[in-house]
Every structure is written in structure tokens, then in C-alpha cells.
Amino acid sequence: MTTLAEAPHHVPPRTGSRPFAGTGTLLRLALRQDRLMLPVWVLVLAGVTISGAGTIESFYDTEAERAELLRSMTTNGSLRAMYGPLFSDSVGGLVAWRFGGFSALMAAVMSLLIVIRHTRDEEESGRQEMLSAAVVGRRAPLTAALLTALIANTGIALLIAIGLAGPGGSAAGALALGLSIGGIGMLFATMAALMAQLTESARLARGLTAAALGGAYALRAAGDAATHAGSSPLTWLSPLGWAEHIRPFGATRWWVLALLAAAVLVQGALAYALAGRRDVGMSFLPTRPGPAAGRLTTTTQLAWRLQRGALLGWAAGFLLAGLAFGSMADGAAELVGENEDAREIFQRMGGQSGLTSAFLAAIVGICAMVAALHVVSAVLRLHGEETAQRAEPVLANAVGRLPWAAGHLTIAFGGAIVILSCLGLGLAIGHGDQFGPILGAALAQLPAVWLLGSVAVLLYGVFPRAAAASWGVAGACLAIGWIGPALDLPSWVLDLSPFGQLPKLPGGSLEWAPILVLTALAIALTSVGLAGLRRRDLQT
Amino acid sequence: MTRAITVSGLHKSFGRTPALDGLDLSVERGEVHGFLGPNGSGKSTTIRVLLGLLRADSGAMQVLGGDPWRDAVTLHRRIAYVPGDVTLWRNLSGGEVIDLYGGLRGGLDRARRAELIERFQLDPTRKGRTYSKGNRQKVALVAAFASDVDLLILDEPTSGLDPLMEEVFQGCVAAERDRGRTVLLSSHLLSEVETLCDRVSIIRRGQTVETGSLAELRHLTRTSVTAELATAPGPLRELPGVHDLVVQGNRVKLQVETDRLDAVLRSLTDSGVRSLISTPPTLEELFLRHYTDDRGGQAVPR
């Protein structure tokens, strides 16, 4: 806080509202808070994208092979839906195609987390009130948050532009790719800034921005599945589609960057207009009064009340994703059949059987890894309740720690069953065939999902200070599963993730051994974690 | 079993930082017991140990005849707790939280709930985020006072309450005592302690430094005496328990330990007393002595 003491005590008072006063100090405060998180995001995202060049070269090492891939992409909807269309057969073009979308998505996630963390989170916790009482302008907190996001996204864009200029085959292409990824980051940074003005809850602001991101992905995927070369108007409705339309390493359309920039400016201006008008801590969506008497009488009801919104959101999202991917499944065989290497990637992700099944199995696998994020988040709600001092008065009542934890754990582990069932239902309905096997395939992922949740229980119960590390474990599994097969990682690395241990369903043979072993492991870790919770001090 | 709380030799460290260093505490049934000490002296840590939220490193403890760690859940049916800083769920209304706490404790008195909401002038329909600090405290206070328990543990419960509400609070505590309930009240408001508490314990750096009724504690401190005498004073300096003696001609100013007052007065009357002002120690002085000792033994500001 010493840096905040630099307020100009001895400067004669200036007149005017000075809406940006204190921005520099707040920016330094934000960078100080994020000194670990920010470099990790930037280096990992840029590193994954740049190292993609080497991977692509090892897979498609001749121009003929790359040209073949380009040709097959124009005929296949399914892979276009996942990765977008391919505009160039250069190494850089393939990197942009295979890794660009993922990096843009992650840059958007990073940006929304940064901006909400330094705006609505600060206000919700009451910290902003103290800062705003110092010499801090009305628009300074928002500016500092957006500048932090700008620094991170500029870092990613520059690293990619420099790092891919050589291996990608075109400096201009590398610059266009870097700018498109950084631009998507800033687009969602300003969208988060806007959401932070509209809602009083940081959780809700994050959820709304993430939902917009998911919607953008779905629009782009649907558009790309329907038409090749990104000609569907649907892709123009999605910011992630714009990133595609820039066509880095192909016939680059620089003017699309101006569209991104304009959207960033418009959203930013809106957020600024709202930020200047509202009260600190308040929002434009007012809180309605609640009931004068309550019907909640158990901690399980309380947990359900606190988490039901998130769970219903996950379930609806998974149902929609299942419907979308299920309807694309038949097209998968077309493309993959024509390229030996792509077939290999897919089979590594989805198993050895027929290609439609392999596609479905790959989708089930990836969605299950995303579902693990729900489980981790629901388990860590316990940690959140404890550190926010809300657990203390609850546990000072006639409530044991285990029954208290049980409510949230039911939503975490039981919720996994619900959302994977929704995924399975969606896929089966979308595909219109194999109802039982597809639903079973989705549910067969449960042991791995539960295992990641049980890691969170273990960390929370035994090492509560390290509870957030369970995000890292889940994130690592997601990265291994999503990019691992394409990076041609050795199989022991792929096997590190519990998802790598499970049978590839539908299509593969149902092996019970890994399912039972992973389930037993999940039960064991959860038990150890709960035993730790019973024995330890509450964090105060 | 006549005591509600017995603690002896309680130790608790967080890592290498000792928070409680052999603390003793004994609270009789049916009394309002003041629990005092400077910031960071271990009051809240003690309370959390008593609630079974923290586990003691060593020491003997009983709360309502049970072990606060082992019997936490059964004991909590008979205990209501109000923390000094109440945090609420942003999307639950105050009324919902009151009923939730009541339900978790095993029911609350609907009539008392309504009466308390009225007396504390609380709007139970507002959501957690929209309450001010004082109103959040009221939510916890209503939940505690409306429940049927034997022991109330209140950790600086009135922080943020306005003077009017402070009075309502004092009325509620007095009513609880009249109904035979035990109250452990941690507080910094000395007037509140003076009004409500039968006995107090003062702790410092995790140890109990003073315990007893207010009268007993007063007895241990000094009375200040100012007198105008007919002749020059006698050998006051030699009397035991006399401090800070100032003599200006026939005027005398001194501090005397209260249980040594007799001898001083005798000596003063020997010299013929024209006027006499004797001030008993204020509670403030009593506490300040302990509080300032905590900061490296500085002199008591007078």
C-alpha cells in the first residue's frame, strides 16, 4: 500500500473531476497482484502457438501433404467446425488454423479474468471503496484494468509476431495472427468491462462474458460447418469468426483488424460511459428485494441455492454443445479418411474404430475435460465460503463439517452426472443414432471427471492454502487432451491425464478396469480430503 | 456443573506465531462475562477455539460440560454466535439468513424473531449485498437472540451499530441474563462492558492478566486524591501504595492504591483537611493500564 501513499499531498488542489487520476498507481497495483499469473498466461499462450510450427512441420512435412489437407478441408464440415477453415497451405497457415483458434479463445478467457478481477471483484469486496476515497478518478480503476489486459494481450501478440515470423514462413502473417489473437483478447476485455458495469456480482459478470464467448464459438462453429472458406454470414456475427476472416498467412485481410479495433473501442466507450455515471459498488441492474422469511433450513439447501444457477448454466451449455457436435459427426469421416496423419490424430483422441465413432469419442473426451472445470469450481466453492468468513457462522451452528461439505460435494459430483448426461443426450439426439452407446460413452468419462474433483477436495481439505492449484491440475489435463495428440506427445504424457486412461467410447471396447480404478482413486482422495477437513483449523 | 465455560492453560499457535499462550477463562452459568483485550491479543482466537472451529494445541477446556472440539455439533445446538464482522451471501435476503441460522441450530422462536426485527428496525427483505455493516450485524444479532440457547458468544457484536441500536442490544443482553442465560461478550466499548457485565477477564498477548468482578478490579487500581490542608502534609511519601505525589505548600496531589486509601486519609486528616477530592479509578484507566502495558510498558497516560 505504500505506493498508494504517493497522492499529491503538497500539490495545490486542482479543479475539475480528473476522471483518470491515480490510474498509474492502480496499474502498478494490478501488475503487482498479477505478477505471476500474467507472465504465465502470456508465455504459455504464445509458447503453445509458436511451438505449433514445429509440430505441423513434423506432421505435414511436404508441400504436397499440406496442399492435400487444404483441399480436404474444403469438403469437410466437422473439422471446420472445431478448428475453422484453412486458408493457406503454408506452415504458418496450418499453425493459425490448428492453434490460432485455441489461443484466441484462451486469450479471451485470460482477458475477461483480468478485467473482472480488477474491477467488479474489487468493488464487490469493498476494497474499491477505500481506493476510490483516495485521489483516484472515477474512471481510473477501469482504465487500469483495461491497461493490464492490454499489456498482456500486446505481449502475446508481439511474441507470436516475432516467434512465428521465421518458422511460419511470413512475417506479415505472423503479425496478423498475433494481432488477431491479441485483438480477440481485447475484445473480450472490453466486453468484460461492460459486464462489470451491468452486474453487482463478479461471478455473474464472469459468467455472462464467458457465455458470450461460448456463444461466439458456437456461432463460428455452426457457420464453418455449414459452408467452407468461412463464407457463412454466421461467422460474421461472431468475433471469433472475425479472427478467422483476417486469414493470417493467406490472403490477409487487414481491414478486418479495423473491425476488431472498432468493436473494442465501442465496447470500451460504453463501459466508460456507464462507469462514469454509476455509484461505486452499484450496478445498472438493480437488486430486487427478497423474501422476508426463508425456507432454507439445511446446509444442503443452502449449497443448492448458491450453486443451482451455475449448474443449470453448465447443463444447458452441454446440451447445446452436444446437439451441435452430434449433428456434425457424420461429416467427420469424410475429411479424416483422406489424410493419414489427421486420421492418426483423431484416432489418438478418439480410438481405433470407425471415424464417426472416433469423432464422437473425441468430442466426449474434450467436453468431459471441460466438465471437470465445473466439478473443480463447485468443490472450491467450499474454499470460497471459508475464506469469505461465511463458513464460520454456519459451522458455529449445529452443523458438522462433513454434512456442510456434503451439500457442495453433491452438487460437484452429482452435477457431473447431470451435465455429462446432458452432453450425451445432446450428442445422441444431434447424431440421431446410437442413443444408448453415446449416452454411456459420456457417462463413462465420470471417473476421470470425479478424480479431478477429488484432487480439489484433497487439496482443500489437507492443504487449503494450495486449493487453487486444483485449477492447474484440471488445466493441465485439458491441455494434454486438447493439444497433446496434435503435438505428438509420447503416450506416457497422454497417460498422465486420467482421461487418457479411459476406454475410447463410443466405438472402443468397454473396459471396466480403468473405470473402477479411477472411481476407487477418486473415492480415496475425497475421503482423505474430508478427513483433513475434519481435523484442521478453519481458515480465518 | 455450575460453570458454562472453563478454560485453563490454553495454547494455540499459527505456524510459529503463538496466538494463545496459556490462557485461562472461567465463565459462571447465568452471568454476562466481559472479554477484553487489545487488538490482536487473542480474543477471537479463543472464541473460535471455544466454538470448535480451531483446534487447541494444548490446555483443558469445557463448554457447557462438553469438549468444544469433539462435541462441537451437539454443543452448538445450545450456543448462538455473533461474529464481529458478519458476511452474508449476496443473493440471500436478511430474513432468509436469519431463518437459515435458526434452522441450522434447531429452530427459533417466531414471535421473538418478529419482535427483534421490529426492535432492531431491520428490513428483512433486503439482499445481503445491500446491507450496511450495522445492518449485517443486526441480521446476526436477531438470529442469535431469537434462538433458544443456553450460551451466547458475542465477538464485538455491536461494531457498526448506532447508539440507539446499541441501547436495544443492551436491553436484549439484559433480558437474556434475566432468563438465566450465559453471555460471553467480547467488546471494546467500556461503557457497554460496565453496564452489562458481572465479571470481566482481560487478556493480553494470549494470556489472562486480570479476571474478576468490576468492583474487585477497581480495588486493584489507584484512586487519585487531591486535598487542601490546614498545615503542611505529613510524611505521605513513606506510606505504602502512594504514587505520583505532588506537594505545593498545603496542596497535595497523589495516586494511591485503592486498598491503601485508609492510611493516606488518616495522615491527611492529621494535617486538617480543608477540601478533598477523591476520584475512583475509571474503567478506562483500568483497561488503559493493561492495554498500554502491551505496547512495551509505556507510562499510563493521565
Chai-1 contact restraints between the chains, C-beta under 6 A:
chainA,res_idxA,chainB,res_idxB,connection_type,confidence,min_distance_angstrom,max_distance_angstrom,comment,restraint_id
A,E200,B,R129,contact,1.0,0.0,6.0,A-B,restraint_1
A,T287,B,K127,contact,1.0,0.0,6.0,A-B,restraint_2
A,T287,B,T130,contact,1.0,0.0,6.0,A-B,restraint_3
A,P289,B,T125,contact,1.0,0.0,6.0,A-B,restraint_4
A,G290,B,S93,contact,1.0,0.0,6.0,A-B,restraint_5
A,G290,B,T125,contact,1.0,0.0,6.0,A-B,restraint_6
A,G290,B,K127,contact,1.0,0.0,6.0,A-B,restraint_7
A,P291,B,S93,contact,1.0,0.0,6.0,A-B,restraint_8
A,A292,B,G95,contact,1.0,0.0,6.0,A-B,restraint_9
A,A292,B,P124,contact,1.0,0.0,6.0,A-B,restraint_10
A,A292,B,T125,contact,1.0,0.0,6.0,A-B,restraint_11
A,A293,B,G95,contact,1.0,0.0,6.0,A-B,restraint_12
A,A293,B,D99,contact,1.0,0.0,6.0,A-B,restraint_13
A,G294,B,G95,contact,1.0,0.0,6.0,A-B,restraint_14
A,G294,B,E96,contact,1.0,0.0,6.0,A-B,restraint_15
A,G294,B,D99,contact,1.0,0.0,6.0,A-B,restraint_16
A,G294,B,L100,contact,1.0,0.0,6.0,A-B,restraint_17
A,L296,B,E96,contact,1.0,0.0,6.0,A-B,restraint_18
A,L296,B,L100,contact,1.0,0.0,6.0,A-B,restraint_19
A,T297,B,G103,contact,1.0,0.0,6.0,A-B,restraint_20
A,A388,B,T87,contact,1.0,0.0,6.0,A-B,restraint_21
A,Q389,B,T87,contact,1.0,0.0,6.0,A-B,restraint_22
A,R390,B,T87,contact,1.0,0.0,6.0,A-B,restraint_23
A,P393,B,P83,contact,1.0,0.0,6.0,A-B,restraint_24
A,A396,B,L51,contact,1.0,0.0,6.0,A-B,restraint_25
A,A396,B,Y81,contact,1.0,0.0,6.0,A-B,restraint_26
A,N397,B,H76,contact,1.0,0.0,6.0,A-B,restraint_27
A,N397,B,L104,contact,1.0,0.0,6.0,A-B,restraint_28
A,N397,B,R105,contact,1.0,0.0,6.0,A-B,restraint_29
A,A398,B,V73,contact,1.0,0.0,6.0,A-B,restraint_30
A,A398,B,H76,contact,1.0,0.0,6.0,A-B,restraint_31
A,A398,B,R77,contact,1.0,0.0,6.0,A-B,restraint_32
A,A398,B,R105,contact,1.0,0.0,6.0,A-B,restraint_33
A,A398,B,G106,contact,1.0,0.0,6.0,A-B,restraint_34
A,V399,B,L104,contact,1.0,0.0,6.0,A-B,restraint_35
A,G400,B,V73,contact,1.0,0.0,6.0,A-B,restraint_36
A,D537,B,L54,contact,1.0,0.0,6.0,A-B,restraint_37
A,D537,B,R55,contact,1.0,0.0,6.0,A-B,restraint_38
A,L538,B,L53,contact,1.0,0.0,6.0,A-B,restraint_39
